[in-house]
Amino acid sequence: MKRPQLTTEPTGLQRQHAAAHCGVSPGHFDRMVCEGTLPAPRALGGVNIWLRPELDAALYAISPKDENGGGTSCDAAFGLS
């Protein structure tokens, strides 16, 4: 039986999709979950899922990288200076 085609973004994301949503590799995603930077998964019928709103909240809670002691430039933010 085929899965229905989604027309909206799912709220629950499996690991690969949760990592992609956060813009990191699955391995880096796992480290961030272990460190507590990102939330732990929820079990849904034996499948680990992450809730998109919880991931978004955790990402917004991370302080911006500010190495200039004040303002941030694109070069400094991306490690180019």
C-alpha positions in Angstrom: 0.0 0.0 0.0 1.4 3.4 -1.0 1.8 6.2 1.5 -0.5 9.1 0.7 1.2 12.2 -0.8 1.6 14.9 1.8 0.4 18.4 1.0 1.6 19.9 4.3 4.8 19.7 6.3 4.6 16.9 8.9 4.9 18.0 12.5 6.7 14.8 13.5 10.1 14.2 11.8 12.2 11.0 11.8 15.9 11.4 12.5 17.1 12.0 8.9 14.4 14.6 8.2 14.9 16.2 11.7 18.6 16.7 11.0 17.9 18.1 7.5 15.3 20.5 9.1 18.1 21.7 11.4 20.6 22.0 8.6 23.1 19.5 10.0 24.2 16.0 9.3 22.5 13.1 11.1 25.7 12.5 13.1 26.0 16.2 14.2 22.3 16.1 15.0 22.8 13.1 17.3 25.6 15.0 19.1 23.4 18.0 19.6 20.6 15.8 21.0 23.1 14.1 23.4 24.4 17.5 24.5 20.9 18.7 25.2 21.1 21.5 22.6 18.2 19.8 20.7 15.3 18.0 22.3 15.2 14.2 22.8 12.9 12.3 20.5 9.4 11.0 21.3 8.4 7.4 20.7 5.4 7.1 18.4 4.5 3.5 17.7 8.1 2.3 18.2 9.5 5.1 15.9 11.5 8.0 17.3 10.2 11.4 16.1 11.1 15.0 16.8 8.4 17.6 16.8 9.2 20.4 14.3 8.0 23.2 16.8 10.3 21.9 19.5 13.3 21.8 17.1 12.5 25.3 15.9 12.3 26.6 19.5 15.7 24.9 20.4 17.3 26.4 17.3 16.0 29.9 18.1 17.3 29.5 21.7 20.9 29.1 20.5 22.8 32.3 20.8 24.1 33.9 17.6 27.8 33.6 17.0 29.3 36.9 17.9 33.1 37.0 17.8 33.4 40.8 17.3 32.4 41.9 20.8 29.3 43.7 19.4 28.0 43.6 15.9 28.2 40.6 13.7 29.5 40.6 10.2 28.8 37.9 7.6 32.5 37.2 7.3 32.9 36.7 11.1 29.7 34.7 11.4 30.9 32.3 8.7 34.5 32.1 10.0 35.9 34.0 7.0 37.7 36.8 8.8 
